Each structure stands twice: as C-alpha cells, then as structure tokens.
C-alpha cells in the first residue's frame, strides 16, 4: 500500500499543483494581510496579543484550506473537479463542524502526548483520516475519529513515514526563504515562506486521501 499511495500522491500533486496552489496560497496571503494589519507594533505594550492573533489566523486559514483541498481532491478523483470558488464555499459552510472535529482530534493527540510522546504520535497517525470520513461520508465528528482509528489499524508505519517524507519539502523550502526568523512576525519573507509551506503541505493532504481511498477499497 505504501508505495502505491506514495506514487499516486506525487502523480496527483504534479498534475493538479496549480489548482491546489490557487486554493491554499490566496487564503494564506489573506491571513498574512490580516495579521499585518492588526498585529501590535514593536513598541506597543500589548505586543503579547500578537500570539493570540497569530494562532487565530492560523486556525481559520488551516481549516478553510484543509476542507477546500479535501473536497477538491475528491471531486477531481471522481472526474467532476470543483472550481476554486466552489471549494472555498464548501469550506465555509462546513467550518463549524470541522472546527469541532479539529478540537476533538487535538484533545485526543494532546492527551497522548501528555501521557508520553509516543502515544501522542500514534494517536495522531491513527486519527489522521477522520477529516476525510467526516467530510466525505457525512459522519459525526466522534464517529469519524472512531472510524479512522479502526480503519488505520495495522497501518501506523505507512501513515507515520508518509507524513514525515511529505512534510520535508515544505519545511525545507520555508526555512530556505525565512530562515530561523520568528514566524509570528508579519513580513514579506514570512508570507512567502508560510505560503510555500502550506502549498507543499498539500502533499500530506493528498497522501492521506490516497490512503483513505485505498483502505476504503478504492482504486
């Protein structure tokens, strides 16, 4: 399964890279503009408020980008690709429900990390397909997490190593652009670096979709 999913992920990404970029990069740039417009200045005594703004923007952008990308991938595989605008609109309509799923997933992973680091990593991999089950099968957040846990039994290694390998490009490119600068600082370098990281991060999203499809008996 691992080799098949890896190859299919790269093939899909190379074919649809420009459409995927149009979905995620503008969202990230809007987020950067918001942070730049409302972040406190360096002399502002409320400088610590920039962290809260940073986290809020990251969550909003990440959720909309994730939902839009997953729906675009699914529609493309089914030979009825959504437009960029349609993908965004779907993401907005499913925002609240996906936020609940994200919070439940975060709590599950955080609990594992608090117990010990390894259980947290295992939980993260085992529930990584919950988003796809939730969005594409119209299941509840709780059901999606449970189904992902059952579906990924025996496939932790595939998901873990696939995640690591497909996370490398975005991390390397982002570091080359922004260096070791503070990601919370709003700047052109930070905007470009975060946009590239998000764009290449789509590789992980495509990989999870391929694993989901494979485990569900898809081609």
HULIN-V799510 format. One record per run of one state. SS is the DSSP state (a for helix, b for strand, c for the rest). FROM is the first residue (numbers start at 1). TO is the last residue. If there is no record, write none. Layout:
# HULIN-V799510
ss;from;to
SS;FROM;TO
SS;FROM;TO
This chain:
# HULIN-V799510
ss;from;to
c;1;1
a;2;38
c;39;48
a;49;77
c;78;83
a;84;93
c;94;94
a;95;115
c;116;116
a;117;126
c;127;129
a;130;137
c;138;140
a;141;151
c;152;155
a;156;178
c;179;187
a;188;215
c;216;219
